[in-house]
Amino acid sequence: MANTTESNVPGDDVLEEPVPAMQQLLDNPFLLLFIGIAVPTVLYTIWGVMEIVNLPIAK
């Protein structure tokens, strides 16, 4: 006698797991755009301030 229920059908016994935080971050293109613009801006600004502070005082 054959079993009529199929246990290998995708989606039947899938448990709803929470989406990981890193996946949520990478799924948001506008957040990635903001991070891609903000991080270099902040780093180059800090780098520029450090360079100006290290300049010798003119005599």
Backbone as CSV, one residue per row, in Angstrom:
resi,resn,N_x,N_y,N_z,CA_x,CA_y,CA_z,C_x,C_y,C_z
1,MET,0.848,-1.169,0.000,0.000,0.000,0.000,0.904,1.246,0.000
2,ALA,0.677,2.143,-0.922,1.519,3.330,-1.064,0.988,4.475,-0.202
3,ASN,1.924,5.261,0.280,1.574,6.432,1.078,1.208,7.570,0.131
4,THR,0.026,8.152,0.270,-0.442,9.171,-0.667,-0.008,10.576,-0.270
5,THR,0.490,10.760,0.920,0.932,12.085,1.325,2.408,12.250,0.980
6,GLU,2.722,13.393,0.409,4.114,13.663,0.052,4.741,14.517,1.151
7,SER,5.852,14.044,1.678,6.501,14.771,2.768,7.616,15.670,2.266
8,ASN,7.950,15.598,0.972,9.051,16.399,0.442,8.579,17.627,-0.322
9,VAL,7.330,18.015,-0.123,6.810,19.202,-0.781,7.350,20.426,-0.050
10,PRO,8.032,21.330,-0.782,8.580,22.511,-0.099,7.475,23.397,0.463
11,GLY,7.697,23.900,1.635,6.758,24.824,2.248,5.766,24.185,3.177
12,ASP,5.679,22.867,3.205,4.715,22.214,4.083,5.120,22.295,5.546
13,ASP,6.361,21.940,5.818,6.806,21.874,7.205,7.894,22.903,7.515
14,VAL,7.876,24.011,6.783,8.876,25.050,7.009,8.475,25.873,8.223
15,LEU,9.373,25.973,9.174,9.111,26.785,10.358,9.451,28.240,10.056
16,GLU,8.645,29.137,10.558,8.906,30.561,10.370,10.016,30.985,11.311
17,GLU,11.198,31.222,10.756,12.335,31.658,11.556,12.498,33.159,11.393
18,PRO,12.965,33.849,12.414,13.185,35.300,12.275,14.307,35.583,11.275
19,VAL,14.151,36.677,10.542,15.156,37.058,9.557,16.358,37.638,10.306
20,PRO,17.563,37.155,10.010,18.752,37.675,10.693,18.946,39.170,10.424
21,ALA,19.565,39.854,11.375,19.751,41.302,11.274,20.620,41.676,10.078
22,MET,21.661,40.905,9.802,22.545,41.228,8.680,21.807,41.094,7.352
23,GLN,20.899,40.136,7.243,20.121,39.984,6.019,19.161,41.153,5.848
24,GLN,18.561,41.612,6.937,17.681,42.780,6.856,18.463,44.001,6.400
25,LEU,19.700,44.151,6.891,20.545,45.276,6.491,20.866,45.206,5.005
26,LEU,21.256,44.037,4.529,21.662,43.886,3.142,20.476,43.890,2.179
27,ASP,19.267,43.709,2.683,18.080,43.744,1.834,17.539,45.157,1.640
28,ASN,18.072,46.138,2.330,17.567,47.504,2.253,18.519,48.356,1.407
29,PRO,18.182,48.618,0.136,19.112,49.350,-0.729,19.322,50.805,-0.302
30,PHE,18.314,51.444,0.259,18.473,52.843,0.651,19.388,52.976,1.870
31,LEU,19.307,52.022,2.777,20.212,52.028,3.921,21.641,51.774,3.464
32,LEU,21.824,50.859,2.515,23.160,50.605,1.973,23.698,51.847,1.262
33,LEU,22.843,52.563,0.535,23.257,53.797,-0.129,23.689,54.828,0.897
34,PHE,22.905,54.985,1.958,23.255,55.944,3.007,24.591,55.587,3.659
35,ILE,24.776,54.309,3.995,26.030,53.878,4.620,27.195,54.077,3.662
36,GLY,26.977,53.783,2.373,28.028,53.935,1.375,28.449,55.366,1.156
37,ILE,27.575,56.314,1.435,27.929,57.732,1.308,28.425,58.288,2.638
38,ALA,27.805,57.912,3.732,28.122,58.479,5.041,29.487,58.031,5.565
39,VAL,29.812,56.756,5.437,31.066,56.241,6.002,32.287,56.894,5.344
40,PRO,32.398,56.923,4.001,33.553,57.601,3.413,33.603,59.095,3.737
41,THR,32.439,59.732,3.794,32.407,61.158,4.118,32.974,61.412,5.504
42,VAL,32.546,60.639,6.478,33.030,60.803,7.847,34.523,60.488,7.931
43,LEU,34.943,59.401,7.288,36.360,59.017,7.355,37.255,60.059,6.699
44,TYR,36.878,60.558,5.517,37.694,61.568,4.849,37.678,62.888,5.614
45,THR,36.576,63.219,6.257,36.533,64.433,7.068,37.477,64.318,8.262
46,ILE,37.447,63.188,8.938,38.355,62.970,10.070,39.804,62.992,9.595
47,TRP,40.068,62.345,8.467,41.420,62.322,7.909,41.883,63.745,7.574
48,GLY,41.011,64.545,6.973,41.359,65.927,6.632,41.645,66.767,7.862
49,VAL,40.854,66.610,8.902,41.089,67.364,10.143,42.413,66.957,10.762
50,MET,42.732,65.668,10.735,44.012,65.205,11.279,45.184,65.784,10.483
51,GLU,45.044,65.875,9.178,46.111,66.450,8.347,46.283,67.934,8.639
52,ILE,45.205,68.649,8.816,45.295,70.091,9.103,45.929,70.315,10.475
53,VAL,45.580,69.497,11.456,46.141,69.632,12.788,47.652,69.346,12.774
54,ASN,48.110,68.447,11.913,49.518,68.083,11.859,50.375,69.040,11.027
55,LEU,49.751,70.039,10.370,50.548,70.999,9.603,51.390,71.865,10.554
56,PRO,52.654,72.109,10.174,53.458,72.981,11.031,52.978,74.429,10.941
57,ILE,53.147,75.145,12.009,52.732,76.547,12.061,53.724,77.382,11.266
58,ALA,53.220,78.260,10.393,54.092,79.104,9.572,54.738,80.194,10.432
59,LYS,55.978,80.544,10.075,56.688,81.583,10.825,56.801,82.848,10.039
